[in-house]
Amino acid sequence: MMIPIVAAEAFCIVTTAIHVASTLIAIIRCKSPTHRLRAPAQAPAVSLVRPVCGIENYVEETLASAFALDYPRYEIVFCVALAQDPVVPTVRRLMAAHPEVPARLLVGNEKISDNPKLNNLYKGWRAAAHDWVVLADSNVFMPPDYIQRLIAAWRPDTGLVCSPPVGCRPDGFWAELECAFLNTYQARFQYAADTLGIGFAQGKSMLWKRSLLEQAGGIRALATEVAEDAAATKVVRGAALRVRLVDAPFEQPLGYRRAAEVWRRQVRWARLRRTSFKVYFVPEIFAGGAWPLAAAAFAAAQSDLSLAGVPALAAVWYGSEAVLAWAAGWPLTVRSPLAWALRDLLLPAVWFSGWLGSAFVWRGNQMRAVESRGAV
């Protein structure tokens, strides 16, 4: 019985070390900014391309944030597939209220892929006036120094700068659960990977240098995967460049969420990760605190160790997440530990669901996560 006990203890040590290390990285990278960045003296002109579709929680506030940027030279290009979309009056009202900001709304849909978002973006990419182009989802809240922070992350070996979504303003427990997935779990691992030099693109905010993407085939190159961010990662790596993440990621106000919404979104992302980055997806089965806590309980039950070590280990896992949420200014309530624990219990089920199918629904569109050639 000694070998299983030693293996369980080693598993606890290794996974806890990874958890604490990734948390420390995220605390450093995601710390809430104390001041705004100023635009550089020779600030390059930037095009913000924002696809819109339907009425989302806080949509008027997130779209309006693009008109309040402290940046000298930028334009906004809104893209919508259908003129009858209910968000169109909101966009037109915001443009009329801010005539000082160059902005336009493009209507139409050109099918270049199985990804409705990419099809919607295509016309905006072609119409963008500047070489620096930000593709930003409609539910991203942009702080006044949004563009400066993206540009500040650019280095000579960079092909793309992104920001993972960070949930804020949750309304109800299920929205807090979504924060538990997005913030102290997914963003934490994203920043750990980026710090190790293997950053992954995230479609919420993507800063491109147009000339670099055009060399790879233009925006159509992002149609090689169902998810444009997975394709973007492979395009950038194929050019021997790096995807980098902006420090202090940008917020996405969540509002009210239903349990089924949170579940479907996590399963969708799991299926997309499985088809696009299988090598990285496989070890996700060991993610979260449920397995090391179970291993600690097993080791204690089969040896002379005290079971008090299990709650102590839980305190290390979830206490470090609390410190991260506090340092980053992310939602942190008395229910957060419960949300983190439930997330960790759900992670194996999400992982298995990632293998059990390929279909998912995104904004009313039936789609499939299809494994691409060359997926890693």
C-alpha positions as CSV (number, residue, x, y, z in Angstrom):
1,M,0.0,0.0,0.0
2,M,3.0,2.2,0.4
3,I,3.4,3.0,-3.4
4,P,-0.2,4.4,-3.8
5,I,0.2,6.5,-0.7
6,V,3.6,7.9,-1.9
7,A,2.1,8.5,-5.4
8,A,-0.9,10.4,-3.9
9,E,1.4,12.5,-1.7
10,A,3.6,13.3,-4.7
11,F,0.6,14.2,-6.8
12,C,-0.6,16.6,-4.1
13,I,2.9,18.3,-3.9
14,V,3.3,18.7,-7.6
15,T,-0.2,20.0,-8.3
16,T,-0.1,22.4,-5.4
17,A,3.2,23.7,-6.4
18,I,1.9,24.3,-10.0
19,H,-1.2,26.0,-8.5
20,V,0.7,28.3,-6.2
21,A,3.3,29.2,-8.9
22,S,0.7,30.0,-11.5
23,T,-1.2,32.1,-8.9
24,L,1.9,34.1,-8.1
25,I,2.5,34.7,-11.8
26,A,-1.1,35.9,-12.2
27,I,-0.9,38.1,-9.1
28,I,2.1,39.9,-10.7
29,R,0.7,40.1,-14.2
30,C,-3.0,40.8,-13.3
31,K,-2.5,43.3,-10.5
32,S,-5.1,46.1,-10.8
33,P,-3.4,49.2,-12.5
34,T,-2.7,52.1,-10.2
35,H,-2.5,54.7,-13.0
36,R,-3.5,55.2,-16.6
37,L,-0.9,54.8,-19.4
38,R,-0.4,57.9,-21.6
39,A,-0.4,57.5,-25.4
40,P,3.1,57.5,-26.8
41,A,4.4,60.7,-28.4
42,Q,4.3,59.1,-31.9
43,A,1.0,57.2,-31.3
44,P,0.2,55.1,-34.3
45,A,-3.4,55.4,-35.7
46,V,-5.5,52.5,-34.7
47,S,-8.8,51.0,-36.1
48,L,-11.1,49.4,-33.5
49,V,-13.3,46.8,-35.2
50,R,-16.2,45.6,-33.1
51,P,-18.6,42.9,-34.2
52,V,-22.1,43.3,-32.7
53,C,-25.0,40.9,-32.6
54,G,-28.1,41.1,-30.4
55,I,-28.7,42.8,-27.0
56,E,-26.3,41.6,-24.3
57,N,-26.1,42.5,-20.6
58,Y,-24.5,46.0,-20.4
59,V,-24.1,46.2,-24.1
60,E,-24.7,50.0,-24.3
61,E,-22.1,50.6,-21.6
62,T,-19.4,48.3,-23.2
63,L,-20.0,49.8,-26.7
64,A,-20.0,53.4,-25.3
65,S,-16.6,52.7,-23.6
66,A,-15.0,52.7,-27.1
67,F,-16.0,56.4,-27.5
68,A,-14.3,57.5,-24.3
69,L,-10.7,56.3,-25.0
70,D,-7.8,58.6,-24.1
71,Y,-6.0,58.1,-27.4
72,P,-5.4,60.7,-30.1
73,R,-5.9,58.8,-33.4
74,Y,-8.4,56.0,-33.7
75,E,-11.5,55.0,-35.5
76,I,-14.4,52.6,-34.6
77,V,-15.8,50.2,-37.2
78,F,-18.9,48.4,-36.0
79,C,-19.9,45.3,-37.9
80,V,-23.4,43.8,-37.9
81,A,-24.7,40.9,-40.1
82,L,-28.3,42.1,-40.4
83,A,-29.8,45.6,-40.6
84,Q,-32.7,44.4,-38.5
85,D,-30.5,43.3,-35.6
86,P,-31.9,44.8,-32.3
87,V,-28.5,46.3,-31.4
88,V,-28.4,48.6,-34.5
89,P,-30.4,51.4,-32.9
90,T,-28.0,51.4,-29.9
91,V,-25.0,51.7,-32.1
92,R,-26.5,54.5,-34.2
93,R,-27.5,56.4,-31.1
94,L,-23.9,56.1,-29.7
95,M,-22.4,57.3,-32.9
96,A,-24.8,60.3,-33.0
97,A,-23.9,61.2,-29.4
98,H,-20.2,61.2,-30.1
99,P,-19.6,62.9,-33.5
100,E,-16.0,63.8,-32.4
101,V,-15.0,60.1,-32.7
102,P,-14.7,58.7,-36.3
103,A,-17.1,55.8,-36.3
104,R,-19.2,53.9,-38.8
105,L,-21.5,50.9,-38.9
106,L,-21.1,48.3,-41.7
107,V,-24.0,46.0,-42.4
108,G,-23.7,42.7,-44.3
109,N,-22.4,39.2,-44.1
110,E,-19.8,37.5,-46.3
111,K,-19.4,33.8,-45.5
112,I,-15.7,33.1,-45.5
113,S,-15.9,30.4,-42.8
114,D,-18.1,28.4,-40.5
115,N,-17.5,31.0,-37.8
116,P,-20.4,33.7,-37.9
117,K,-18.2,36.1,-35.9
118,L,-15.4,36.0,-38.4
119,N,-17.9,36.4,-41.3
120,N,-19.2,39.5,-39.6
121,L,-15.7,40.9,-39.0
122,Y,-14.5,40.3,-42.5
123,K,-16.0,43.6,-43.9
124,G,-14.6,45.5,-41.0
125,W,-11.1,44.3,-41.5
126,R,-11.2,45.2,-45.2
127,A,-12.6,48.7,-44.4
128,A,-10.2,49.5,-41.5
129,A,-8.2,52.6,-42.4
130,H,-5.1,51.9,-40.3
131,D,-2.3,49.4,-40.1
132,W,-2.9,48.7,-36.4
133,V,-6.2,46.9,-36.0
134,V,-7.9,45.8,-32.8
135,L,-10.6,43.2,-33.1
136,A,-12.7,43.6,-29.9
137,D,-15.9,41.8,-28.9
138,S,-19.0,43.9,-28.1
139,N,-19.0,42.8,-24.4
140,V,-15.5,44.0,-23.6
141,F,-15.4,47.1,-21.4
142,M,-12.6,49.3,-22.6
143,P,-10.8,51.5,-20.0
144,P,-9.6,54.9,-21.2
145,D,-6.1,53.6,-21.8
146,Y,-7.3,50.4,-23.5
147,I,-5.2,51.0,-26.7
148,Q,-2.1,52.1,-24.8
149,R,-2.1,49.0,-22.7
150,L,-2.4,46.8,-25.8
151,I,0.4,48.6,-27.6
152,A,2.6,48.5,-24.5
153,A,2.7,44.7,-24.6
154,W,4.0,44.7,-28.2
155,R,7.7,43.6,-28.6
156,P,9.9,43.0,-31.7
157,D,9.0,39.3,-31.6
158,T,5.3,39.8,-31.2
159,G,2.7,38.8,-33.8
160,L,-0.4,39.5,-31.7
161,V,-1.4,41.0,-28.4
162,C,-4.6,39.7,-26.6
163,S,-6.5,39.9,-23.4
164,P,-8.3,37.0,-21.8
165,P,-11.9,37.9,-20.6
166,V,-12.2,38.7,-16.9
167,G,-15.7,38.5,-15.5
168,C,-17.0,41.4,-13.4
169,R,-20.3,42.6,-12.0
170,P,-21.8,39.1,-11.5
171,D,-25.5,39.0,-10.7
172,G,-26.3,35.8,-8.8
173,F,-24.4,32.7,-7.9
174,W,-24.2,31.2,-11.4
175,A,-22.5,34.4,-12.6
176,E,-20.1,34.1,-9.7
177,L,-19.4,30.5,-10.9
178,E,-18.6,31.9,-14.4
179,C,-16.2,34.3,-12.7
180,A,-14.6,31.3,-11.0
181,F,-14.0,29.7,-14.4
182,L,-12.9,32.9,-16.2
183,N,-10.8,34.7,-13.6
184,T,-8.8,32.7,-11.1
185,Y,-8.8,29.5,-13.2
186,Q,-8.6,30.3,-17.0
187,A,-7.0,33.7,-16.8
188,R,-4.5,32.3,-14.3
189,F,-3.4,29.5,-16.6
190,Q,-3.3,31.9,-19.6
191,Y,-0.9,34.2,-17.9
192,A,1.3,31.3,-16.7
193,A,1.5,30.0,-20.2
194,D,2.3,33.5,-21.6
195,T,5.0,34.0,-19.0
196,L,6.5,30.7,-20.1
197,G,6.5,31.9,-23.7
198,I,3.6,29.8,-25.0
199,G,0.8,32.4,-25.0
200,F,-2.5,31.6,-26.6
201,A,-4.7,34.1,-28.5
202,Q,-8.1,35.1,-27.0
203,G,-10.7,36.5,-29.3
204,K,-12.1,39.1,-26.8
205,S,-9.4,41.6,-27.6
206,M,-6.8,41.1,-30.4
207,L,-4.3,43.7,-31.5
208,W,-3.0,43.0,-35.0
209,K,-0.5,44.7,-37.2
210,R,-2.3,44.4,-40.5
211,S,0.8,43.8,-42.6
212,L,1.8,40.8,-40.4
213,L,-1.6,39.1,-40.9
214,E,-1.7,39.9,-44.6
215,Q,1.6,38.1,-45.0
216,A,-0.1,35.0,-43.7
217,G,-3.0,35.3,-46.0
218,G,-5.1,38.0,-44.4
219,I,-8.1,37.6,-42.2
220,R,-9.1,34.6,-44.3
221,A,-6.2,32.8,-42.6
222,L,-8.3,32.8,-39.4
223,A,-10.9,30.7,-41.1
224,T,-8.7,27.6,-40.9
225,E,-10.2,26.8,-37.5
226,V,-13.7,27.0,-36.1
227,A,-12.5,29.5,-33.5
228,E,-10.6,32.5,-34.9
229,D,-8.4,32.8,-31.8
230,A,-7.2,29.2,-32.2
231,A,-6.3,30.0,-35.8
232,A,-4.7,33.2,-34.8
233,T,-2.4,31.3,-32.3
234,K,-1.3,29.0,-35.1
235,V,-0.8,31.8,-37.6
236,V,1.4,33.7,-35.2
237,R,3.4,30.7,-34.2
238,G,3.8,29.7,-37.8
239,A,5.5,33.0,-38.4
240,A,7.9,32.3,-35.6
241,L,6.4,35.1,-33.5
242,R,4.7,35.2,-30.1
243,V,1.2,35.8,-28.9
244,R,1.5,38.1,-25.8
245,L,-1.1,39.0,-23.2
246,V,-1.7,42.5,-22.0
247,D,-1.0,43.0,-18.3
248,A,-4.1,43.5,-16.2
249,P,-6.8,42.0,-18.5
250,F,-9.9,43.9,-19.5
251,E,-13.2,43.2,-17.9
252,Q,-16.4,41.7,-19.3
253,P,-19.5,42.7,-17.3
254,L,-21.5,39.5,-16.8
255,G,-24.8,40.4,-15.2
256,Y,-27.3,37.6,-14.6
257,R,-26.4,34.1,-15.7
258,R,-28.2,30.8,-15.7
259,A,-26.5,27.5,-14.7
260,A,-27.2,26.0,-18.1
261,E,-25.6,29.0,-19.8
262,V,-22.4,28.6,-17.8
263,W,-22.3,24.9,-18.4
264,R,-22.8,25.2,-22.2
265,R,-20.2,27.8,-22.5
266,Q,-17.6,25.8,-20.7
267,V,-18.4,22.7,-22.8
268,R,-18.1,24.7,-26.0
269,W,-14.7,26.0,-25.1
270,A,-13.6,22.5,-24.0
271,R,-14.6,21.0,-27.3
272,L,-12.8,23.8,-29.2
273,R,-9.6,23.3,-27.1
274,R,-9.8,19.6,-27.6
275,T,-9.9,19.9,-31.4
276,S,-7.4,22.8,-31.8
277,F,-4.8,22.1,-29.0
278,K,-5.2,18.4,-28.0
279,V,-1.8,18.1,-26.5
280,Y,-2.6,20.9,-24.0
281,F,-6.1,19.7,-23.5
282,V,-5.3,16.2,-22.4
283,P,-3.7,17.1,-19.0
284,E,-6.6,19.4,-18.2
285,I,-8.2,16.4,-16.5
286,F,-5.9,17.0,-13.6
287,A,-6.7,20.7,-13.3
288,G,-8.4,22.1,-10.2
289,G,-8.3,21.3,-6.6
290,A,-10.7,18.3,-6.5
291,W,-8.1,15.7,-7.4
292,P,-5.3,16.8,-5.0
293,L,-7.8,17.1,-2.2
294,A,-9.1,13.6,-2.9
295,A,-5.5,12.4,-3.1
296,A,-4.7,14.0,0.3
297,A,-7.8,12.4,1.9
298,F,-6.8,9.0,0.5
299,A,-3.2,9.3,1.7
300,A,-4.4,10.4,5.2
301,A,-6.9,7.6,5.4
302,Q,-4.4,4.9,4.4
303,S,-1.6,6.1,6.7
304,D,-1.0,7.7,10.1
305,L,-1.4,11.2,8.7
306,S,-4.1,13.4,10.2
307,L,-7.1,14.2,8.1
308,A,-6.6,17.8,9.2
309,G,-4.2,18.1,6.3
310,V,-7.1,18.1,3.9
311,P,-8.7,21.3,5.0
312,A,-5.2,22.8,5.3
313,L,-4.6,22.0,1.7
314,A,-8.0,23.4,0.7
315,A,-7.0,26.6,2.5
316,V,-3.8,26.8,0.5
317,W,-5.6,26.3,-2.8
318,Y,-8.6,28.6,-2.3
319,G,-6.7,31.1,-0.1
320,S,-4.3,31.7,-2.9
321,E,-7.2,32.2,-5.3
322,A,-8.7,34.7,-2.9
323,V,-5.4,36.7,-2.8
324,L,-5.3,36.7,-6.6
325,A,-8.9,38.0,-6.9
326,W,-8.2,40.7,-4.2
327,A,-4.9,41.8,-5.9
328,A,-6.5,42.0,-9.3
329,G,-9.6,43.7,-8.1
330,W,-11.8,40.9,-9.4
331,P,-15.1,39.9,-7.7
332,L,-14.5,38.4,-4.3
333,T,-17.4,37.6,-2.0
334,V,-18.2,35.1,0.8
335,R,-19.6,32.8,-1.9
336,S,-16.4,32.8,-3.9
337,P,-14.9,29.7,-2.1
338,L,-18.1,27.8,-2.8
339,A,-18.0,28.8,-6.5
340,W,-14.3,27.8,-6.8
341,A,-15.0,24.4,-5.1
342,L,-18.0,23.8,-7.4
343,R,-15.9,24.7,-10.4
344,D,-13.3,22.2,-9.5
345,L,-15.9,19.5,-9.0
346,L,-17.3,20.3,-12.5
347,L,-13.9,20.4,-14.3
348,P,-13.7,16.6,-14.9
349,A,-17.2,16.6,-16.2
350,V,-16.4,19.5,-18.6
351,W,-13.3,17.7,-19.7
352,F,-15.2,14.4,-20.5
353,S,-17.9,16.4,-22.3
354,G,-15.1,17.9,-24.4
355,W,-14.4,14.4,-25.7
356,L,-18.0,13.2,-26.0
357,G,-19.2,15.4,-28.8
358,S,-18.3,18.2,-31.2
359,A,-21.6,20.1,-31.6
360,F,-22.4,23.4,-29.8
361,V,-24.6,26.4,-30.3
362,W,-23.1,30.0,-30.4
363,R,-25.5,32.9,-30.6
364,G,-28.2,30.7,-32.1
365,N,-25.9,29.2,-34.7
366,Q,-25.4,25.4,-34.7
367,M,-21.7,24.7,-35.1
368,R,-19.3,21.8,-34.8
369,A,-15.8,21.8,-33.3
370,V,-13.9,20.0,-36.2
371,E,-10.4,18.8,-35.6
372,S,-8.0,20.6,-38.0
373,R,-5.0,19.1,-39.7
374,G,-2.0,20.0,-37.7
375,A,-3.8,20.5,-34.4
376,V,-1.5,20.3,-31.5
